[in-house]
Amino acid sequence: MKKLFAICYFLLFIISTLYGEQPKVERTLDLEECLHLALLNNESLLSLKKEYEIAQQRIIETNAFLYPHLDFGSNYFRYSVEGEGIPYEYAFLPPTLGKTEDYFITRFSLTQHLYSGGRVINAKKLAEMNLKKAEIQLERTKKEVIFQTKKAFYDYLRVREKMCLYGDGLNFAEQIYLQVSKQNIPIEEERKTSSYRNRLRSSFNSSEYEFKEAKLQVLNTLGIELNTEVTLQGELKTSAQEINLEKCLAWAYQYRPELKLTRVEEEIDLLAVNLALAERYPAISLGINYFFVGKIFPSPEKNWSATLGVSLPLFDGWAGWSRIRQRQIQAEQSKLKKTEWEDLINLEVRQAYNGFIFWQKEWEYRSKEEKEEEKFLEILKAKWSTKEIKAEQLLTAFERYLLAKERSLEAISEYLISQAKLEKAMGKSLIER
């Protein structure tokens, strides 16, 4: 009986280990660690890194045309021919007069492109430009990931502070309500006190829900498991900065990856036109072949050949001219796209700059408002302790203070997010002046 009990206990332990709920992983991260994780785990970035590796391999592939190509081939024949023999691709199999013979052909060949009208050189340059394009696209996506990570980070801090704020406010309202309920006061006053408490409880529940959503957004942005318990370290603190709009626009035209990308695409279109033009020129190649031909016994004959080939396109139904015109139209299209990007970047920088200046002023104003409400609340707390005011007056001032504090937290977080947005619009950090 004891053995049976032990076996059952062991089986239950194994089942609970295999199928039971896995323990949650706890992590504490600051902003730099969040940025590192987001850049490491983002799926779009991982995909673009593979594109970058492919572009690197294409350069190696195009370099191969600069070197000779070596080939080796060997064929073994067992045959019987009574006539004049059998022509083969590289040799002539002699007649055997009805006998069965063994025969083999071994060939070494070398092919070297001597002239291709610029096809090889332009193909190599095109591969290099595509590598640069992949690098710029990678940089562009990195900046977007950094902005989204900062936004999620600051939203998390704001909602966490808001949840703590209303949690403390609810506790304070509960204490006031307990004190009021012990006193002999009119029921209407008690109802008003209870109403304040209920509103704060609702605000706390709402902020708690926002905090859970913000935590999920952080986990999703960082690319880690959604059951991970994450605690972000940081404070919503900042200081006013002096920034010039014209300098921001100049930085954007210098650092934005989209403008770098349009310049690279112009080069790619030009190379595509050159490649299309190169199809009109002849191609010259040199070929050398060395053969071991004959029966296995005795030793085979040794033969060689050298060829100089010239290929000159004469007429292809005007398909070549059509391809050239297509590439020219694409080059014109890229110029229009560059102008479109310049206008869009100009708009983005101005909008981000306006948002940055607005939230900087708004943050200063709301911070001042919060201090005034806090000072007034402290005065009413002193009066409440001496029974000079009613609970309704104290809770009304306390509610105004909570609202001012929440508005101040919102202004600071929006100011930090607008700073990150301006950095994204410029393509560089404000710290790197």
C-alpha positions as CSV (number, residue, x, y, z in Angstrom):
1,M,0.0,0.0,0.0
2,K,2.8,2.4,0.9
3,K,4.6,1.6,-2.4
4,L,1.4,2.3,-4.4
5,F,1.0,5.6,-2.6
6,A,4.6,6.6,-3.3
7,I,4.2,5.7,-7.0
8,C,1.0,7.8,-7.3
9,Y,2.6,10.7,-5.6
10,F,5.6,10.5,-8.0
11,L,3.3,10.4,-11.0
12,L,1.4,13.4,-9.8
13,F,4.6,15.3,-9.3
14,I,5.8,14.5,-12.8
15,I,2.4,15.5,-14.4
16,S,2.3,18.8,-12.5
17,T,5.9,19.5,-13.5
18,L,5.2,18.8,-17.2
19,Y,1.8,20.4,-17.6
20,G,1.5,22.7,-14.7
21,E,1.6,26.5,-15.1
22,Q,5.2,27.7,-15.7
23,P,6.5,30.2,-13.2
24,K,6.5,33.8,-14.4
25,V,9.9,35.4,-15.2
26,E,10.6,38.6,-13.4
27,R,12.8,41.3,-15.0
28,T,13.8,44.8,-14.1
29,L,14.8,47.1,-17.0
30,D,15.8,50.7,-17.5
31,L,15.4,52.6,-20.8
32,E,18.8,51.6,-22.2
33,E,18.0,47.9,-21.6
34,C,14.6,48.3,-23.2
35,L,16.1,49.8,-26.3
36,H,18.7,47.0,-26.5
37,L,16.0,44.3,-26.2
38,A,13.7,46.0,-28.7
39,L,16.5,46.3,-31.3
40,L,17.6,42.7,-30.6
41,N,14.1,41.1,-30.9
42,N,12.2,43.2,-33.4
43,E,11.0,40.9,-36.2
44,S,11.2,43.7,-38.9
45,L,14.8,44.4,-38.0
46,L,15.7,40.7,-38.0
47,S,14.2,40.4,-41.5
48,L,16.1,43.5,-42.7
49,K,19.3,42.1,-41.3
50,K,18.8,39.0,-43.5
51,E,18.2,41.3,-46.5
52,Y,21.5,43.0,-45.6
53,E,23.3,39.6,-45.6
54,I,21.7,38.7,-48.9
55,A,23.0,42.0,-50.4
56,Q,26.5,41.2,-49.1
57,Q,26.3,37.8,-50.8
58,R,25.2,39.4,-54.1
59,I,28.4,41.5,-54.1
60,I,30.4,38.3,-53.8
61,E,28.3,36.8,-56.6
62,T,29.0,39.8,-59.0
63,N,32.7,39.7,-58.2
64,A,32.8,36.1,-59.6
65,F,32.4,37.5,-63.1
66,L,35.8,39.1,-62.8
67,Y,37.5,35.7,-62.4
68,P,37.8,32.8,-64.9
69,H,35.4,29.9,-64.6
70,L,36.9,26.5,-64.4
71,D,34.9,23.3,-65.3
72,F,35.7,19.6,-65.1
73,G,33.8,16.9,-66.9
74,S,34.3,13.2,-67.3
75,N,32.3,10.6,-69.3
76,Y,32.8,6.8,-69.5
77,F,31.4,4.9,-72.5
78,R,31.0,1.2,-73.2
79,Y,29.7,0.8,-76.8
80,S,29.9,-1.0,-80.1
81,V,29.7,0.7,-83.5
82,E,30.2,-0.9,-86.9
83,G,29.8,2.3,-89.0
84,E,31.8,5.6,-89.0
85,G,31.6,6.3,-85.3
86,I,29.5,8.5,-83.1
87,P,29.8,12.3,-82.9
88,Y,29.9,13.5,-79.3
89,E,29.8,17.0,-77.8
90,Y,33.6,17.3,-77.3
91,A,35.0,14.3,-79.1
92,F,34.3,11.7,-81.8
93,L,33.8,8.1,-80.6
94,P,35.6,5.9,-83.2
95,P,34.1,2.7,-84.8
96,T,34.7,-0.6,-83.0
97,L,33.8,-2.9,-85.9
98,G,31.2,-4.8,-83.9
99,K,33.4,-5.2,-80.9
100,T,32.6,-3.8,-77.5
101,E,35.1,-1.1,-76.4
102,D,35.7,1.0,-73.3
103,Y,36.2,4.7,-73.9
104,F,36.3,7.8,-71.8
105,I,36.6,11.5,-72.2
106,T,37.9,13.9,-69.5
107,R,37.8,17.6,-70.0
108,F,39.1,20.7,-68.3
109,S,37.8,24.0,-69.5
110,L,38.5,27.7,-68.6
111,T,36.2,30.6,-69.6
112,Q,37.2,34.2,-69.1
113,H,35.0,37.2,-70.0
114,L,37.2,39.8,-71.7
115,Y,34.7,42.5,-72.6
116,S,31.0,42.9,-71.8
117,G,30.3,46.5,-72.6
118,G,30.2,47.5,-68.9
119,R,27.8,44.8,-67.8
120,V,30.1,43.3,-65.2
121,I,31.3,46.6,-63.7
122,N,27.8,48.1,-63.6
123,A,26.4,44.9,-62.1
124,K,29.0,45.1,-59.3
125,K,28.2,48.8,-58.6
126,L,24.5,47.9,-58.6
127,A,25.1,45.2,-56.0
128,E,27.1,47.7,-53.9
129,M,24.3,50.2,-54.1
130,N,21.7,47.6,-53.1
131,L,23.9,46.8,-50.1
132,K,23.9,50.5,-49.1
133,K,20.1,50.6,-49.7
134,A,19.6,47.6,-47.3
135,E,21.8,49.4,-44.7
136,I,19.8,52.6,-44.9
137,Q,16.5,50.7,-44.6
138,L,17.9,48.9,-41.6
139,E,18.9,52.3,-40.1
140,R,15.4,53.7,-40.8
141,T,13.7,50.8,-39.1
142,K,16.0,51.1,-36.1
143,K,15.0,54.7,-35.6
144,E,11.3,53.8,-35.7
145,V,11.8,51.0,-33.2
146,I,13.7,53.3,-30.9
147,F,10.8,55.8,-31.0
148,Q,8.1,53.2,-30.3
149,T,10.2,51.8,-27.4
150,K,10.6,55.2,-25.8
151,K,6.9,55.9,-26.3
152,A,5.9,52.6,-24.6
153,F,8.4,53.2,-21.8
154,Y,7.2,56.7,-21.0
155,D,3.5,55.7,-21.3
156,Y,4.2,52.8,-18.8
157,L,5.9,55.2,-16.3
158,R,3.0,57.7,-16.6
159,V,0.3,55.1,-16.1
160,R,2.2,53.6,-13.2
161,E,2.5,56.9,-11.5
162,K,-1.2,57.6,-12.2
163,M,-2.2,54.3,-10.6
164,C,-0.1,54.9,-7.5
165,L,-1.5,58.5,-7.3
166,Y,-5.1,57.3,-7.3
167,G,-4.3,54.4,-5.0
168,D,-3.0,56.8,-2.4
169,G,-6.0,59.1,-3.1
170,L,-8.4,56.3,-2.5
171,N,-6.8,55.4,0.8
172,F,-7.0,59.1,1.8
173,A,-10.7,59.3,0.9
174,E,-11.3,56.0,2.8
175,Q,-9.8,57.6,5.9
176,I,-11.8,60.7,5.6
177,Y,-15.0,58.7,5.1
178,L,-14.3,56.6,8.2
179,Q,-13.8,59.8,10.2
180,V,-17.0,61.3,8.9
181,S,-19.0,58.1,9.5
182,K,-18.1,58.2,13.2
183,Q,-19.4,61.7,13.6
184,N,-23.0,62.9,14.0
185,I,-23.4,64.7,10.7
186,P,-26.3,65.1,8.2
187,I,-26.7,62.1,5.9
188,E,-26.4,64.4,2.8
189,E,-22.8,65.3,3.8
190,E,-22.0,61.6,4.4
191,R,-23.4,60.8,0.9
192,K,-21.2,63.4,-0.7
193,T,-18.2,62.0,1.1
194,S,-19.1,58.5,-0.1
195,S,-19.5,59.9,-3.7
196,Y,-16.0,61.3,-3.7
197,R,-14.7,57.9,-2.5
198,N,-16.6,56.1,-5.2
199,R,-15.2,58.4,-7.9
200,L,-11.7,57.8,-6.7
201,R,-12.2,54.1,-6.6
202,S,-13.4,54.2,-10.2
203,S,-10.4,56.3,-11.3
204,F,-8.1,53.8,-9.5
205,N,-9.7,50.9,-11.3
206,S,-9.4,52.7,-14.6
207,S,-5.7,53.5,-14.1
208,E,-5.1,49.9,-13.0
209,Y,-6.6,48.7,-16.3
210,E,-4.5,51.3,-18.3
211,F,-1.4,50.0,-16.4
212,K,-2.0,46.4,-17.5
213,E,-2.5,47.5,-21.1
214,A,0.7,49.6,-21.0
215,K,2.6,46.7,-19.6
216,L,1.4,44.4,-22.4
217,Q,2.4,47.1,-24.9
218,V,5.9,47.3,-23.4
219,L,6.3,43.5,-23.6
220,N,5.1,43.4,-27.2
221,T,7.4,46.3,-28.2
222,L,10.4,44.6,-26.5
223,G,9.6,41.3,-28.2
224,I,9.7,39.2,-25.0
225,E,7.1,36.7,-23.6
226,L,3.9,38.3,-22.6
227,N,3.8,36.4,-19.3
228,T,7.1,38.1,-18.2
229,E,6.8,40.2,-15.1
230,V,8.6,43.5,-16.0
231,T,9.4,46.4,-13.8
232,L,10.7,49.5,-15.6
233,Q,13.1,51.7,-13.7
234,G,12.9,55.4,-14.5
235,E,11.4,58.7,-13.6
236,L,9.3,61.2,-15.5
237,K,11.8,64.0,-15.2
238,T,13.1,66.5,-17.7
239,S,14.3,70.0,-18.2
240,A,13.5,72.8,-20.7
241,Q,15.7,73.0,-23.8
242,E,16.4,75.7,-26.4
243,I,16.0,74.4,-29.9
244,N,16.0,76.3,-33.2
245,L,13.6,75.2,-36.0
246,E,16.0,76.0,-38.8
247,K,18.7,73.9,-37.2
248,C,16.2,71.0,-36.8
249,L,15.3,71.2,-40.5
250,A,19.0,71.3,-41.5
251,W,19.7,68.3,-39.4
252,A,16.7,66.4,-40.9
253,Y,18.0,67.1,-44.5
254,Q,21.4,65.8,-43.4
255,Y,20.5,62.8,-41.3
256,R,17.1,61.5,-42.3
257,P,17.6,58.0,-43.8
258,E,14.8,58.5,-46.3
259,L,16.7,61.2,-48.1
260,K,19.8,59.1,-48.1
261,L,17.7,56.3,-49.6
262,T,16.4,58.5,-52.4
263,R,20.0,59.4,-53.3
264,V,20.9,55.7,-53.4
265,E,17.9,54.9,-55.5
266,E,18.9,57.6,-58.0
267,E,22.3,55.8,-58.3
268,I,20.5,52.5,-58.7
269,D,18.3,53.9,-61.5
270,L,21.3,55.3,-63.3
271,L,23.2,52.0,-63.1
272,A,20.0,50.2,-64.3
273,V,20.0,52.6,-67.4
274,N,23.7,51.8,-68.0
275,L,23.0,48.1,-67.8
276,A,20.2,48.4,-70.3
277,L,22.5,50.4,-72.6
278,A,25.3,47.8,-72.2
279,E,23.1,45.2,-73.9
280,R,23.7,47.0,-77.2
281,Y,27.5,46.4,-77.1
282,P,29.3,43.2,-78.0
283,A,30.6,40.6,-75.5
284,I,34.0,39.0,-75.9
285,S,35.1,35.9,-74.1
286,L,38.1,33.5,-74.2
287,G,37.7,29.7,-73.8
288,I,40.4,27.0,-73.3
289,N,39.7,23.3,-73.3
290,Y,42.0,20.4,-72.5
291,F,40.9,16.8,-73.2
292,F,42.0,13.4,-72.3
293,V,40.3,11.2,-74.9
294,G,40.7,7.5,-75.7
295,K,40.6,4.0,-74.4
296,I,41.4,3.3,-70.8
297,F,44.3,1.1,-71.9
298,P,46.7,2.2,-73.3
299,S,47.1,5.8,-72.2
300,P,44.6,8.2,-73.9
301,E,45.4,11.0,-76.3
302,K,45.8,14.6,-75.1
303,N,44.1,17.4,-77.0
304,W,43.4,21.1,-76.4
305,S,41.5,23.9,-78.0
306,A,41.2,27.6,-77.6
307,T,38.3,29.8,-78.7
308,L,37.7,33.5,-78.8
309,G,34.0,34.2,-78.9
310,V,32.3,37.5,-79.9
311,S,28.6,38.0,-79.4
312,L,27.0,41.1,-81.0
313,P,23.3,41.8,-80.6
314,L,21.8,43.0,-83.9
315,F,18.0,43.1,-83.5
316,D,15.7,42.0,-80.6
317,G,12.4,43.6,-81.8
318,W,13.2,46.9,-80.0
319,A,13.0,45.2,-76.6
320,G,16.4,46.7,-75.6
321,W,15.2,50.2,-76.4
322,S,12.1,49.6,-74.4
323,R,14.1,48.5,-71.4
324,I,16.3,51.6,-71.6
325,R,13.2,53.8,-71.7
326,Q,11.7,52.0,-68.7
327,R,14.9,52.6,-66.7
328,Q,14.9,56.3,-67.7
329,I,11.3,56.7,-66.5
330,Q,12.2,55.0,-63.2
331,A,15.0,57.5,-62.8
332,E,12.6,60.4,-63.4
333,Q,10.2,58.8,-60.9
334,S,12.9,58.7,-58.2
335,K,13.5,62.4,-58.6
336,L,9.8,63.1,-58.0
337,K,9.9,60.8,-55.0
338,K,12.9,62.7,-53.6
339,T,10.9,66.0,-53.8
340,E,7.9,64.3,-52.2
341,W,10.1,63.1,-49.3
342,E,11.7,66.5,-48.8
343,D,8.2,68.1,-48.4
344,L,7.0,65.3,-46.1
345,I,10.1,65.6,-43.9
346,N,9.7,69.4,-43.8
347,L,6.1,68.8,-42.6
348,E,7.1,66.2,-40.0
349,V,9.9,68.3,-38.5
350,R,7.7,71.3,-38.2
351,Q,4.8,69.3,-36.6
352,A,7.2,67.6,-34.2
353,Y,8.8,70.9,-33.3
354,N,5.5,72.5,-32.7
355,G,4.5,69.6,-30.4
356,F,7.8,69.8,-28.6
357,I,7.5,73.5,-27.9
358,F,3.8,73.2,-26.9
359,W,4.4,70.4,-24.4
360,Q,7.4,72.2,-23.0
361,K,5.3,75.2,-22.2
362,E,2.4,73.1,-21.1
363,W,4.6,71.0,-18.8
364,E,5.9,74.2,-17.1
365,Y,2.3,75.6,-16.7
366,R,0.9,72.3,-15.3
367,S,3.8,71.8,-13.0
368,K,3.1,75.2,-11.5
369,E,-0.6,74.4,-11.3
370,E,0.2,71.2,-9.4
371,K,2.3,73.0,-6.8
372,E,-0.4,75.6,-6.2
373,E,-3.1,72.9,-5.7
374,E,-0.8,71.0,-3.4
375,K,-0.1,74.1,-1.4
376,F,-3.8,74.9,-1.1
377,L,-4.6,71.2,-0.1
378,E,-2.0,71.4,2.7
379,I,-3.8,74.5,4.1
380,L,-7.2,72.7,4.0
381,K,-5.7,69.7,5.7
382,A,-4.6,71.9,8.6
383,K,-8.1,73.4,8.8
384,W,-9.7,69.9,8.6
385,S,-7.6,68.8,11.6
386,T,-9.0,71.7,13.6
387,K,-12.6,71.1,12.4
388,E,-12.7,74.5,10.6
389,I,-14.0,73.0,7.3
390,K,-16.2,70.2,6.1
391,A,-15.1,67.0,4.5
392,E,-16.7,68.0,1.2
393,Q,-14.4,71.1,1.0
394,L,-11.3,69.0,1.8
395,L,-12.2,66.2,-0.7
396,T,-13.0,68.8,-3.4
397,A,-9.5,70.3,-3.0
398,F,-8.0,66.9,-2.9
399,E,-9.7,65.9,-6.1
400,R,-8.5,69.1,-7.8
401,Y,-5.0,68.3,-6.6
402,L,-5.2,64.7,-8.1
403,L,-6.4,66.1,-11.4
404,A,-3.6,68.7,-11.5
405,K,-1.1,66.0,-10.6
406,E,-2.4,63.7,-13.4
407,R,-2.3,66.6,-15.9
408,S,1.3,67.3,-14.8
409,L,2.2,63.6,-15.3
410,E,0.6,63.7,-18.7
411,A,2.4,66.8,-19.7
412,I,5.8,65.4,-18.7
413,S,5.3,62.1,-20.5
414,E,4.0,63.9,-23.6
415,Y,7.0,66.2,-23.5
416,L,9.4,63.3,-23.4
417,I,7.5,61.5,-26.2
418,S,7.5,64.7,-28.3
419,Q,11.2,65.0,-27.8
420,A,11.6,61.4,-29.1
421,K,9.3,62.2,-32.0
422,L,11.4,65.3,-32.9
423,E,14.6,63.2,-32.8
424,K,13.0,60.7,-35.1
425,A,11.9,63.4,-37.5
426,M,15.4,64.9,-37.5
427,G,17.2,61.5,-37.7
428,K,19.5,62.3,-34.8
429,S,19.5,62.7,-31.0
430,L,19.0,66.1,-29.4
431,I,21.8,65.2,-27.0
432,E,24.3,65.0,-29.9
433,R,24.5,68.7,-30.8
